[in-house]
Amino acid sequence: MDKNTPQNIIGKISNFKFQLIINKNLYIDEVITKEIYEIMENNLLEKIHTLSDELEMCN
């Protein structure tokens, strides 16, 4: 099965969005610093954007 099927891409996007929520809570609870949070957030948002573009190309 192809790793980049629309359903798999949607699953990856959902996982990254869930990770954004977890990271936000870690920052709020002062487990991670603002700098670390921003780095992780930017990385995840970039991955979500890339996968969203890939999903568009599948349709």
C-alpha positions in Angstrom: 0.0 0.0 0.0 1.2 3.5 -0.9 2.5 5.5 2.1 1.0 8.7 0.6 -2.6 7.8 0.1 -5.1 10.5 1.0 -6.2 8.7 4.1 -2.6 8.2 5.3 -1.8 11.9 4.7 -4.9 12.9 6.7 -3.8 10.6 9.5 -0.4 12.2 9.5 -1.9 15.7 9.6 -4.1 14.7 12.5 -1.2 13.4 14.4 0.8 16.6 13.9 -2.2 18.7 15.0 -2.5 16.5 18.1 1.2 17.1 18.8 0.7 20.8 18.5 -1.9 20.6 21.3 0.4 18.5 23.4 3.2 20.9 22.9 1.0 23.9 23.8 0.0 22.3 27.0 3.7 21.5 27.8 4.5 25.2 27.3 1.5 26.3 29.4 2.6 24.0 32.2 6.1 25.3 31.9 7.6 21.9 31.0 9.2 23.4 27.9 10.5 26.9 27.2 8.9 29.3 24.8 11.9 29.0 22.5 11.6 25.2 22.3 7.8 25.5 21.9 8.2 27.9 19.0 10.7 25.7 17.2 8.5 22.6 17.5 5.4 24.6 16.5 7.1 25.9 13.4 8.4 22.5 12.5 5.0 20.9 12.9 3.2 23.7 11.0 5.6 23.3 8.1 5.0 19.5 8.0 1.2 20.1 8.1 1.5 22.6 5.3 3.6 20.3 3.2 1.2 17.4 3.7 -1.8 19.6 3.0 -0.2 20.5 -0.4 0.4 16.9 -1.1 -3.2 16.0 -0.2 -4.4 18.7 -2.6 -2.4 17.1 -5.4 -4.0 13.7 -4.7 -7.5 15.2 -5.5 
